[in-house]
Amino acid sequence: MVASVSLPLGLKIAFIGPWNHKSGPGAASRGYISALRHASCKVNLYPIRVPSHVQQQVPAVDICDFSGSAEIAVVHLPPDRWLTCLTEGERAIIECARVKIGLSLCNTPDISANWDWVLDQVDAIWTPSHFCADIFAKKTPVRVAVVPYVVSPSIDDPTRIVFLRRLLGLSNVNRMILLSDDDSSDIIQNPMALLSAFSRSQLVNRGWRLFLKMNHRVDAPETGVRLRRLVERTSGAMLIDGTIADPRLMQATDLYVSPHCSAQFGTTIAYTMGLGKIVVATDYGGSRDFLDIACGFPVPYDLDRSESGRAWVDEHHLTKSLIAASQLVEAGDLSLAEAARRRIRDLFSPTAVADSMQRSLSRLIRAG
């Protein structure tokens, strides 16, 4: 493990992000705040007050450790939202900071031209995976550092998990496979491939059930209809009501599967691994930073060479991996699951992420 780096005592950091949003980005922002609290610095927190159609916003006020100008400004927003989401006061905070850092993901192998004006005014980019870092590095000459998400799974009352499994119709002899969309589209999560592989695996005959939680079918009604019809034709498969919380579902499942076409980080993959679950996932995108054969089942893919740059999981290998993973669960073999838990703890604890932040900040301060 890399040794911790000390920052100047009392370093003043302004953090602007959607930590007041009930969403995936909101949870990521709150995780970054927990990491900053482990660093030797003072932090002023500024919320994003402009909601979007998939993000519920809760009331928030500025939370300040210090007065006066910040030395470092960290803006946790996609560059194309700086114009619409930042207040005049927040823009002034960024302008006065000696070091300006943009913290963002990127979706595709190329970056939109309307991001250029933001990339031109920051001193560094923080992004949560090497997948995203490689894309940014090709687009901008500024420093790019990998600062991963904090992943700290919470454990619910086991009796509630037993109740949830019964609510889902699972008996004591049934096993559960889960895919949740993690604020992504059905196309990105590629549930069709999982339905096909599950059907070919014949795991339903051994008591396995497949649950899909696809929150954003409303964004693509035609895809949603096609998905629902395929689920209805797949024995043992079911769509889950979006009101059931993902963390509880992840704790309830026996296997988590992500046949994704793209993953900037892979939040649900990391979270479920952190709970000590076996994960089967496309060996592509941000999940390559933490999922390998030592702690899970990475599945080969074919890369789409078009502009979308999506990776289409090898369904034959996906089927084989489902069967192999299911056999470990049925045998009570916890070695891979425990390795997954340790991997997430070592890489994505608040302390580990704080170390990544401090190493980047130290380099930026020295560069002056």
Stockholm file with secondary structure:
# STOCKHOLM 1.0

chainA/1-368         MVASVSLPLGLKIAFIGPWNHKSGPGAASRGYISALRHASCKVNLYPIRVPSHVQQQVPAVDICDFSGSAEIAVVHLPPDRWLTCLTEGERAIIECARVKIGLSLCNTPDISANWDWVLDQVDAIWTPSHFCADIFAKKTPVRVAVVPYVVSPSIDDPTRIVFLRRLLGLSNVNRMILLSDDDSSDIIQNPMALLSAFSRSQLVNRGWRLFLKMNHRVDAPETGVRLRRLVERTSGAMLIDGTIADPRLMQATDLYVSPHCSAQFGTTIAYTMGLGKIVVATDYGGSRDFLDIACGFPVPYDLDRSESGRAWVDEHHLTKSLIAASQLVEAGDLSLAEAARRRIRDLFSPTAVADSMQRSLSRLIRAG
#=GR chainA/1-368 SS CCCCCCCCTTEEEEEEECTTEESHHHHHHHHHHHHHTTSSEEEEEEECCCCCTTCEECCCCCBCSCCSCCSEEEEESCGGGHHHHCCHHHHHHHHHCSEEEEECCCCSSSCCGGGHHHHTTCSEEEESSHHHHHHHHHHCSSEEEECCCCCCCCCCCHHHHHHHHHHTTCCTTCEEEEEECTTCCHHHHCHHHHHHHHHHHTGGGGTEEEEEECTTGGGSHHHHHHHHHHHHHSTTEEECCTTSCHHHHHHHCSEEEECCSCCSSCHHHHHHHHTTCEEEEESCGGGGGTCSTTTSEEECEEECCSTTCCEEECHHHHHHHHHHHHHHHHHTCCHHHHHHHHHHHHHHSHHHHHHHHHHHHHHHHHHC
#=GC SS_cons         CCCCCCCCTTEEEEEEECTTEESHHHHHHHHHHHHHTTSSEEEEEEECCCCCTTCEECCCCCBCSCCSCCSEEEEESCGGGHHHHCCHHHHHHHHHCSEEEEECCCCSSSCCGGGHHHHTTCSEEEESSHHHHHHHHHHCSSEEEECCCCCCCCCCCHHHHHHHHHHTTCCTTCEEEEEECTTCCHHHHCHHHHHHHHHHHTGGGGTEEEEEECTTGGGSHHHHHHHHHHHHHSTTEEECCTTSCHHHHHHHCSEEEECCSCCSSCHHHHHHHHTTCEEEEESCGGGGGTCSTTTSEEECEEECCSTTCCEEECHHHHHHHHHHHHHHHHHTCCHHHHHHHHHHHHHHSHHHHHHHHHHHHHHHHHHC
//
